[in-house]
Structure formats: structure tokens, C-alpha cells
Amino acid sequence: MRGIDWRQLLVVSAVGGLCLAWLVVAGGLLRAVLGDEDWQAVTALLGGRVGLLVLLWALALVPVSLLVGQLLERYVRAPARLAGALRAALHAGIHHPVVPDGSRETREIAELVNALVAEREALHQEMDQRVGEAARATELERNRLAALMSELARSVVVCTLDGRILLYNQRARLQFRRLSRVAGLTGGNELIGLGRSIYGVLDRELVSHALENVQRRLARGAESPSAQFVTPTASGGLLRVQMAPVRADAEVSRPQDVSGAEKPPELAGFVLLIENVTEQLRADAEEDRLVAGLVEDCRRLVARAPEFLPVADGADGLHEDSVAAVSEVRALLAGFERRLEKFSNERAALVPARWPLEDMLGSELLEMLEQRLAERLPIEIRCDALPSLVWLRVESYSFMQAVVHLAARAWRDAGARTLRVALVSDRARAAVQLSWPAEEPLTDTLLEDWTGSSMAGNGEAGLSVCEVLARHGGVLETSGPQEGRLYLRLPLPLAPPQEELPQATWLRGESRPEYYDFDLFRGSARASSLEDSRLDDLVFTVFDTETTGLDPGGGDQILQLGAVRIVNGRVLAHENFEQLVDPGRAIPVAGIAIHGITPEMVEGQPGIETVLPAFHAFCEGTVLVAHNAAFDMRCLEMAEARAGVHFDHPVLDTLLLSAVLSPEESSHRLENIAQRLGLPIIGRHTAMGDALVTAEIFVRLLPLLANRGIETLAQAREASRNTYLARLRY
């Protein structure tokens, strides 16, 4: 439909006003030239026929209105439609012929435009053919590398510096599917997807810490810097993650600062190699429990065995052979006890190997500890300088948590106001040493509380200091007071010294995995507010609903939800959400004829209280897009209370955006917009089919909006609110 054309109304009103003005002027002139008797005769003749004159005047305006409408259609609206088609061809790459319409001159222009568009299309095809031929060899190599990455046994995820995913392989997608709490509904797509944040799975602080370690090593000139850590997931699993950097530009030489020294290389992002080690560590823990129980039983047996043996030395009544046998048994028991002790020590030494301890300079660890302690505690921190280079094997994130936890407890429970941090070492081991002024030793009860309780605090589950030190093959050591100071030592294994080589090899994103978008590197600096963000920089979730009817406020329910993502101007058909919903009520026969969803199809499907939270997770951090979004958002709103979620996402409507760009068009139905933009309609009146068509429409509308100066989310929303169609409510 088309709203009121104010131009037509204005012209007809002007013509009617001129006619009335002419009648008034004519009456005035007639009164001026006629005498009183003649004027009275005229007025008597007209008598009560003034209403008839007004009716005749109004009827005369009808053909005037029709004529004005035809003129506007021929000379105003037709050129406007032609201009819209030209904008679509110029900015959205739409090449279907323009339908000649309007005046003879306008039709001639349309025919010339068709000829120019056809010529440009031929040039584009020729150019595409040449580019395709030139890129075919390169594409072949990329496909080989893509196949290799698809077959890797490790999950690969590449992220920008702010954690947005721009590449992942099929293995990673399957891995994240297993981590999903609602994998049956979303296929893990609420956790992984181009443009989504990796921090939906991994702890932001842990990733930032690992990235800081990598950057420090890069600044030092390390050849292949990396970081490793193990982290739990929300679903209860454990992931072993290895991080490597991706430099912004590996081909140019590194810039120099004012002193002439090379500046640290700039990073564009990082690569994560992810392995699920939940079952492996669980099996190791169970094996440890069984072995520890067996060792403890053997120790008790060895300890009690002498009670049942006669005393060999000087025993009366014992045969000489029996005395020798008893002595031999005692020697065997002593040897077995020594072997048990050796076995226990060697087994304890294997525990750290299960956790990714990385090589790290002791000076770097002390520097990071000093910075972290100063940030977290209101006490004076002093770090002793290292006499020489010391390399450590450490899982730095949890170890630093343990040091900060002990320092905080010393400040809170032992009154420490100044803290000295040092690294002490010998040929076998090293230890981070904390000391502070004190006159009394720490009690065993207090130490047990410091080391045995969770570092998370507030009764939350988490690692304890004892568990962290066990990962590093040691236990907390205490001494003092000595010369008025108490000492705590956290042991660490030593690592062999490493040779620092110039940066020569960089991790490059040369392969083409199954799901990738390297252009996202350009958009890593996100705007602080979505409203001020450019549309090109945003991630969109385009969705559609199929319902039992058209009155969500009157009890009609959602039957199906379908959605697809748009990232960096591309529709990602493989990152989708499609789910039937049991409405909990009858489906009208009239509706079945439209959407084709029968009661048998929704029988056994989850209810909206299960589906909507999964869809909410899928949409997290994105802008929602729908066609006639007022209806779809009303459907979601009516189900929010039952599902326990709230959709506060920004929303854009392709219906309103089409009205913004083409106000002269009489229809903004999905089919008509798709036809104008040269898009086929597939799967109409299915949630996923309509979502895909809407997504393709939205992608083609973006350059047209930019051409109108509508480049940000706020501008698009404001323009939509000002259209006549924005008055629709459900």
C-alpha cells in the first residue's frame, strides 16, 4: 500500500482554492457594477442554491484530482522509480532490466539505462572471467590448505584482539557443539560463529593474561612465542588451550622509536588451538585415586607386618633357618617400603606434566607479580632484583592467583603492611618468596585455611593454593620469624635456559578453513555504543517466526523460529537457528494451508520456554533484523515471561527500511521487495526460508542506505521511525 501523497493533495487543494478565490472576486466585481435592485434580483435568483454550487465545486475537483494523480504518476513517480532502480544498480550491484514507465522521455531514458546496465554487466562478466582465471591456481592451493585444516585433529579458532572470532575449522565447530548446553537446538551456534566473542566460552581475564605473556615475549624478540592454559567451561568440561599471535603485517620491517630501538610488533589477533581434556584428566584423577589407595594400603601392611614376625635377634627356641628367614623378610619389607616411597615421589613428579607449564623468565614473573599485587592490594610492594637469568616452568595464571591470594590473606589476617617479593633458586628448584615484618609464627590452623580454601572466596568452587602448588610439584614452605620477618616460599620447577632468537617466523592465516572472514581484522576497534556504530561493523541476526495466527496478544503462539547471521556484509547460511516449537494449543486449519506446519510435526518438539533461551543465546551481542519486525518482536515479547529471558537488542525492520528508500512504491511486501532487488523467493512462509530472503534483502539495502547518508545504527533506526509504516502496532 502507499500512504497519502501530500503532493497530490496540495495541488488539488491549490486548484480548489483558486477556483473559490475566482468566484469571490467575480462576485465582488458583479456587486460593484450592479445596482441594488439588480443585485437583490441576483441573490433572490440564487436563493438556497449555495449548497448546490458548493457540491458542483467539489465534484469538479474529482477530475482535477485524477488528472493531477496521472500527471504525478507520469512525470514525478515514474522518474522517482527510475532513480531508485538506478541507485540499486549503481550501489547494490542489481543488474535486472528497468521497466520503462512514465512519459515518452522517461521511457527513452529507461531504455538507455537498460543498454548501459547491459554493457556494464558485460564488462563485469569479462572482468570476472579474467580475475577468475588469474586466481584459479591460487584458489587450488587454498583449497588444499583448507582440506588440510579441516582434517586437523585440533580445534583451530582465530580471533581479533578484542576476541571476535574470524576463523574456525569444522573440528572447532563440533567441539563447541559438545560444550553447548542446548546443542540439540542451536548446534553450538550460540557459542561459535563469525563475529561472535570467544569470551562466551573462555574467561576474558585468562585469555588477556595469556596474550600479555605472548606480547612480552614478542617484545623480547622470541621467535615462536606461545602461551598455554587449561580452563573450565560453563558446561563442566576442561579445555587445554594453546595461544599463538598473528601479527598485523609480517612483510614490513618493524618501526623504530625515538631512541632508534625497534618497537614491539603490532598484533592483529591470536590463534587458539583447543583440545577437550575433560575425560583425559578425569581418567588421570581416577587413576591417581586408585594408585594412592593401593600405595596407602601397602604402607599400612608394611608398617604392621613386623608386629606379626618374631624378633630375629637373640630369639630363644627359633631354628637357625627361621631366624635367617625372618631377617630376610624384614629386609624385603624395608626394601619394599623404600620402593613405595620412591614410587610415590616419582608419581607426584608426573602430576605437573598433565598441566601446560610453560617456560618463563623469572624476571618477567616477578615483574607481573609486582604489577598484579600493586593493582589488587593497598600495601607497599618491594621486589628484589635477580642476580642472573633464571628460567622457570610455570602455569603463570593460576600461580599468580595463588601468590595474590596468600598476599591478601597476609594483609588481612596477619597485618602485613609491606611485602617483599623475591625469587630464590638453587641448582634443583626455585621458589617465589614472600616475606613481611612479624614477631609471631603462623599457626597451623591459619596456614591450612590459607592454602586449603578456594581462592575464589565467598564459598565458591575453585582452585586452592595447595592444588596450584601440586601442579608445580611442590608444597608451601614456611619459616620464621627470622630477624623479625616471616617467610612463605612457593616452589617452582626450573627450566633449561632458552636462546632468544630474532623474530623470523610468524603465524600467518594462509589457509582457507571451512568458516572464515579475514576482513574482520579491519573492524577490531569496535565503537563504544552500538547506536553510534556503523552498520558495516555490526553483526546481525535476521529472524522470522511462524505462528498459529496473527494475534499474538490474543493467544496465538510461535510454531517455528528461524534465524541466520550476517557478518561483514555476508549472509552466513551455515550459522543458523531453526527449530519447531510445540505451541501447547491447536493449530488452525487456515494457518496450516499457509505455513504447512501440522500438529504431527510439532508433537514431541520442545516448548517455547526451552527454545527461546537458546534463541536468546544465539542472538547475544547482535542487532535483530526482521521483516515487519513489530509482529515478530511482539511474539517474542509475549513469550519472554515463560522463558525467563528479555530481548533488549536493537531492532531493524526491512519493511520500514524499504519505505525509507522507496517511498514512491505502492507495496513493501517481502515478495515485492525481493522482486525489485532481483532476488528469488525460496521457502516462502517457512521461518528459515523467510529469514534467508530477509537477510539477502537487508544486505542489498545496506549500500543504498549508505548512499542516502544512513550509515550508523542510530541513523537507520531514526529514519525507520519517521516512515508512515512505523505506526503499525501488534
N, C-alpha and C positions, 0 to 999 in steps of 0.2 A: 504494500500500500504506500501511497505518497501523502504527505501531510498537506496542509493548506499552503497553496502557492501565494505568498503575500504580494508578489509582483502582479499577478493577475487581479487579485482583489484591489490593489492600489490603482491599477489602470482603469478598471470598471468604475470604481468609486470616483475617480477623477472625471471620467466621462459623464457620469450621472450628476456630479456636482456642477459641471459646466452647463449641462442642459438646464438644471434648476436655476443657475445664475442667469442663463439667457432668458428664461421665462420671466424671472423677476425684473430684469432690465427691460424686456419687451412690455411687461405690464406697466412699468413706470413711465416709459415713453408714451404708451397709449393713454395713460391717465393725463399726461401733460398736454396732449393735443386735443383731447375730447372735452367737451363741456360737461357741466354737471348732469344735465338731463341725459346726454348720450352715455355718460359713464354709468349712471344708475340703470340705464337700459341694458348695458353690457353685463353688469353684475346681476341684474334680475334674470337675464338670459342664462347665465351660468348657474345661478341658484345653488342647489345642493349637489351639483355635479363635480365639486372639487375632488371628492374621493375617487370618482371615475378617472379624472385627469391623473391623479397620483398613481392609480393602478396601471393606466396606459403608459405612464413614465417608467414604472418598474418593469412592465412587460417588455418595453423597448430595450431595457438593459440586458435582457436574456440573450438576444442575438449578439449584442455588443460583447457580452462575456464570452460567448462561444467563439466569436471572431478573434478576440484578444487571446483566448486559450490556444487557438490554432496558430496564431502568429508567434506566440511564445514557444509553442512546441516546434515550429518550423525554424524560427530564427534565433532562439535562445537555448532551449533544452537540447535540441539536436546537436548544436555546436558544443554544448557542455558535455554531452555523452561522448562526442568525438574526442574532446580534450581528455576525458577520463580514460578512454581507450589508448590514446597516445601516451599518457602517463604510465599506464600499465605496461605498454610495450617498451617504453624507454627505461623505466626504473625497476620493473619486476620481471623483465625478460619474457613477457607473454606475446606470442607470435601469431595468434589466430587472427584471421582477417576481420577488419572493421566492417560492420554492416552499414552500407550507405543509407542515410536518413536525412530528413530536413529539406532545405531548399536545394535548387539545382546546383548552386555554387558549393554548398556544403557537401552534396553527394559527389561532386567532382573532386573536392579535397579528400574525401574519404577514399575514393578510388586511387588517387595519387599516393595517399598514405599506405594503402594496401600494396601498391607497387614498391614503395620504398621499404616497407617491412619485409616483403618477399626478397628484395635484393639484399637487405641486411641479413636476413636469415640464411641466404645462400652463402654470403661471405662468412658468417659464423660457422656454418657447416664445413666450409673449406678449411677454415682456421682450425676447427676442432679436429678435422681429419689429420691435418699436419701435426698438430700437437700430440694427437694420439699415436701417430706413427713414431714421433720422436721419443715418446715416453714409454713405448711398449717394452723396450729392453729393460729399462729401469723398473717398470712395474713387475716384470718377470722376477727380477731379483728380490723385490719387496715381497712378492707372494711367497717365494721360497723362505724368506726370513719369517714371514707371517706363519707359515706352516710349522716352522721350527718352534716359534714361540707358543703356538697352540699346543704343541706336544710336550712342552716343558713340564717336568714333574713338580715344579714350584709355582705358586701363585705369584704373578707379577702385577703390581699396581704402580703407576707413575702419577705423581701429584705435583701441583704447583706449590709455591712456597706457602700459600695460605691454606693448603690442604685440599684443594679441589681436585677431584680425580679427572685425569685427561687420557688415561690409557689403562686398560686391563685386559688380560687374556681369559680364555674360556675357563681355565683352571681356577682363576680367581673368582669368576662368577659362580662356579659350582661350590667353591669354598665358602663364599659369603652366603650362599643359599643354605648351607648346612648350619651357619651361625644364626640364621634368621629365626625369630620366634614364630613367624607366620609364613613360613616358606611355602606352604600349600596355597596361600592366597596371592603372594607377591612374587614368589620365585626368588626371593632375596633382593629384589629390585629396590626395596626401601633402604638397603644398606649400601649398595654399589650402583654406580651409574655415572656417566659422563657429566661433569659439573657438580656432582654431589660431594659432600665433605667426608674425608676419611675419618674425621673425628666422630662420626656416628658409630664407628667400631673401635677405634684406638683412642686412648687417652691423650688429650691435646698436650698436657704438660710432659708426658713421657716422650711423645714424638718431638716436641720442641727441645727437650734435653738432648735427645739423640742427634738432632740437627745441629745443635750448638757444638757438640763434640766433633761432628764432621767438619764444620766450618773452622774450628780451631786447627784441625789437622791440615786442612787446605791452606790456611794462612801460614802454616809452618812449612808448606811445600811437600806434604806427603803425596806419594804417587797414586795410591788407590785407597783413599780414606773410606771408612765404613763404620757403622755402629750396629750393635745387636742388642736385642732385649726380648724378654718374654713377658707377655701381658695377658691378663684375663679378659674375657668378653662378657657382655651382658647376659648371654645365654649360658654361661658357666664353663666355657671352653678356655683353652690356653693356646696362644699363638706365639710362635717364635718368629721374630721379625728381624730382617737384616736391611739396613738402610744404606744407600749409596747416593751420591749427589749427581745432579745434572746441571752442568754449567750453562750460563746464559749464552756464551759464544766461545766455542773451543778453538776457533780458527784464528782469532785476532790475538795479538800479544797482550799481556796483562799491562794495564796502565800503571804509571808511577805517581807517587805522591810528591809533595813539595820537596821532600828530602832526597828524592831520587830512587827510593826503595819501591819495589813492586807492591801494589795494593793487593789485598786478598781478592781472589777471583769472585765474581758475582755469580750467584746461583739462580737458575730458573725454576728449580724444583728438586724433587728427590724420587728415587726408585725404592720401592719396598718389595722384598722377596718374603712371602708369608708362608709359613708352614704350620698346620694344626698339629700340636704335640700333646693334645689332651690325653689321648689314650696311651701314648708312649710314657708320659710322666706318671699317669695313673698306674700303669703296669709296673714302672720302676718303683713307685712308692709301695705298692703291694709286695713286690719282691723284697724291698728293704724291710718291710714289716715281718715277713716270714723269716728272712735270714736273721734279723735281730732277735726274734723269738727263739730260733734254733740256737743261736750263739748263747743267749742268756740261759737256756735250759742246760746247755753243755757246761757252762761256767758253774752253775749250781751243782751239777753232777760231779764235776771235778773237785769243787770245794768240799763236798760232803763225802767223797769216796774214801779219804783217809780214815774217816770215823769207823769204817767197816773193815779196815785192814789191821791186823795185829802189828804191834811195834816190832820192827825187824831187829833193831839193835839190842842185844842183851836179852832177848826173849827166851824164857825157860820153856822147855818142852817142845820147842819147834825144831823140826828136822832141818838140817843144813840146807837141803834143796828148797824147802819152804821159805827160809829166810832169804835166799837168793831170789826166789820168785817175787816175794813181797817187795824187795828192793827194786827189782826190775819194773814192777807195776808202778811203784812210786815214781821212778824215773820217767816212765812213759806218760804218767799223768802230768808231771811237771813239764815235759816237752809238749804235750797236747795243750796245756794251759798257755804256754808261750806262743804256740801256733795260733790259738784262738785270738790272743791279743794282737798278734801280727796281722791276722786276717781282718780283725775289726778296724785296725788303723788303716790298712790298705783299702778296705771298702769305704771308709769315711773319706779317704782321699779322692775316691771316684765320684762323690756326690757333686762337687763343683763342675765336673765335666758335662753334666746334664744341662747346666745353665750357661748361657752365652757370655762368658767372661771375655773381655776384650783387653788388648794391650793399651796401656795409657801411661804417659809420663807422670811421675809423682808430683812434679811441679804444677802440672795442669790440674791434677786432682785437688791439690791444696788451694790453688787459685779459685777454682769453682766452689770449694767448700767455704772459703773466706767470703766470697760474694753471697752465697746462699745463706750463711749464718748471719751476715750483716743485714740481709733483707728480712729474715724471719724473727730475729731476737733483738731486744733492746739492751744488749750488753756489748762491752768492748771486746773486740776480737783481735788477737795477735797471732800471726803465722810465722813460724821460724823458717828461715831460708834453708834450702837444701845445699849440702856441701858438694854434691855431684849428681849426675843424672841417675835416676832410679826409675826403672820400668816396672809397672805393676800389672797384674792380671785381676781385673775388677769388673763387676757389673755396677757401673757408676751410679745409676739412678737409685736403685734400692740401697746401695751403700751410703750415698749421701743422705737419703732419708733416715737411715739408722743414726748417722752422726748428728743430724739436726735434732732427731728425737732425743738422743742422750743429752745433747747440749741444752735442750729446752727443759728436760727433767732436772738437770743440774741447776739451772737457773731458778726453776720453780720450787724444787724440793730441797736443794742443798744450799740455796742462797748464793750461787755463783754470779758475780757481777763482772768479772773479767775472765776471759777464756783464752788459753794459749793452745794453738793447734800446731802439731809438729808431725813430721814423718821420720820414723826411726827404722833402721834396717840393719841386717847383717847379711851374711852370705846365703842364708837359707830363706828368710822371710822378712817381710816389712810389716809395719803397723802404723796406723794413724793414731796419734796420742793426743788425748785431751787432758788438760790439767787446769786447776784453779786453786786459789788460796783456801785452805781448810785446816781445821785443828783436829777434827774427829773423823775416823774412817766411816765408810758407808756400811750400813747394816746389810746382812744377807737378805732380809725381807725386802728392803728397798731395792737392792740390786736385782732381785728376782722379778720385782714389779716392773723395773725399768726395761729389762731385757725380754721378759716373757709376755708382756701385754702387747696388744696390737698397736702398731704405730699410727693407725688411722684414728684412734681415740673414739670417744663417745660410744663405746661398746660396739663399734662397727668391726666387721671381719677384715682382716688384713695381715700382712707380714709382721712378725716380731723381729727385734734385734737379733735374738738367738737364731732365727731361721735365716736371716740375711748373712750372718757370720758363718752358719753351717754351709751355705752356698759357696763361701770362700774358704772352706776347710779349716775354720778356727772357732775359738770361743773368746768371749770378752775376758780380758785380763785387768786386774785392779792392783794397785799398790798405794802405800802411803797411809797417813800423811808422811811425806819426806821433805824436810826443810820447809814445813808449813804448806805443802801442796799435795793435793790428791791427784792420782793419775788413772786414766782409763785408756786401755790400748785395744784397738780393733785390728786384728791381724789380717794381712793380705798376702797372697802368694806373689812371688817375684816372676817377672817375665824376662826372657833374654833381650838384651838391647837391640833396638831396631835402627837400621840405617835410614836416614831421611833423604829421600831422592827427590830431584826436581819433579814438578808436576808435568808428566808427559802423556799420560793416558787418561782419557776422560770417558765416562759412560755416556754414550750417545743414543738417542732414540731413533735408530736407523730402521728397525724392523717395523712391519705393519701388523700388529696383533689384530685380533678379531674386532675389538672395540677400541677406538682411539679417536682423539681430536687434538693434535698438537697446537692448533690455533688458540686453544685455551691458555697457553702460556702468556699470550698478549694481555689477557684480562685478569691477571692475578691481583692487581691492585683494585680491589672492589670498593665501590662507593660506600660511605658510612650509612647512608639511608637508601632503602630501595626506591623511595619516591624520587630521589634525585639521580638514580642510576639510569644509564642509557638502556634502551630496550635491547640493543645488541649484546649487552653484557649480562643480561638476566637469563635465568633458567626457568622455563615454563612447563607446567603440567596442563595439557589440554585434555579435557574430560567430557564425558556425556553420560546421561542416565536414561534408562528405560524404566517406566513406571506403570503402575496399574491403571492410572488415569491422569487427568490434567489438573487435579485439585489437591495439591499436597497438604494444604491447610484443612481439607475436608476428609482426610484419612487415606488418600492414595499413597502407596508405598513404593520404594525403589525395588525394581526387579533385577536390574543389571547395572554394573558400573564398568566403564571402560575408560582408559586413560593412556596417554603416551607423552613422552618428554620431548621438549625442544631445547637443544643446547647449541649455542654459537650459530644460530640460524639454520640448524639442520634438524629434521624430524628423525628421532631415534626409535624406529619401529620395534627394535629388539628390546627396548627398555619400556615395557608396557605393564599395565594392570588391567586385567579382565576377569570379572567374577559375577556369576549369577547369585541372586540373593533370594532366600525364602521370605516372601512378604508377610507371612502369617495371616493372610486373608485370601479370599477368592480373587481370581484374575478375570476381569470382564471379557466376554467373548469378543466384543468390538475391539478391545485392545489387542487381543491375540492376532487378529487379522492384520494389525499394523506392525507390531514388533515380533510376532511369531514365537513368543515365549509362552509355553504351555505349562499347566500345573505339574505335569510329569517332569518337565525339565528342572523345575526349582525344588522338587521333592528331594529332601536329604541335603540340600545346599545350606551353608551357614546363614544365620540371620544377620540383620544389619548391625547388631551390637558387636558382632565379630568382624564383619567386613569393613565397617567404617574406620575403626582404629588402624587397620592395616593400610587402608587408602590414605589416612591422615599421615602415617609414617612415610608412605610413598611420595606424598606431596611436600614433605618438610623442606623448607628453605627455597621454595619455588613460588612463582606467580601463577595463579589459576587462570585458565582461559576456557571459555565455553561459548557456544552459540545460543543466544537467548539465555544468558547466564542467570538472569533473575529467577527463572524457573528452576534450573538445576541447583542453584545455591539455596533456594527455598526448600527443596527436597532434602539437601544435606542438613539444613538448619532444623528441620522438623525431626531429624533422627539423632541430633547431637546429644540430647539428654540421655537417651537409651544407651548410646555408645560410649558416653563419658569423654568425648573429645569436643574441641571447638575449632572451627575453621576461621581463623583471623587473617588468612592470606589475602594479599591484594588480588583483585579480580579484574580481568579484561573480557569484553564481550565482542566477538566478531560481528554480531548483528549491529551493534552501535558503531563500531569502527567502520563498517561498510557504509552506514548512513553518514558518517563524518566525511568519508572520501567521495561518496557518490550520492549527494542529496537529491540529484535530479532523477535517480532511478525510482521506479514505482514499487519494486519488490526487493526485499533483503532476506528472502528465504535462503536456506543453505544451498539448495539446488541452483537458484538463480545466481548467487554469488559465485559458486563453483563454475557455472557455465560462462560467466563474464570473464573469469580468470583462466579459462581454458583447462579446467580440472575435471577428470572423470569422477562420477559418483559410483562408489563400490561399497556394498554392505550398508545401504541406507536403512535407517531405523533399527540398527544394532548399535549398542553402546560403543564398541570398538570401531566399527566402520564409520560412524558419525564423528568420533574423536579424531580419527586419522584424517578425514576430509577437512574438519575444522582446523587441524594443525597445519595442513598444507595451505589452506586459505590464509591462516594467520601469518605464515612465513612469507607469502606473497604480498600481504598487506604491509609488512614492515617497511620495505623500501618506499612504498607510496606514502606512508605516514611520514617518513623522514623527509621526503620531498616537500611535504606540507609544513615542515618545521616542527613536527611532533616527534621528538627523539627520546624523551625520557618517560618513565612510567607515570610521573605526575601529570605531564602534558597529555598523555593518552587518556588517562582517567578523567581529566578535566574536559577534554574535547568530547568524550563519551557522555558525560553528564549534561552537556549543552545540546545534545541532539533531541529531536522531538520524540524519538522512540524510547528515551530514557524514562518516560513516565510510566512504563509498564510495571506492574507490581503483581505478585502472586501471594 
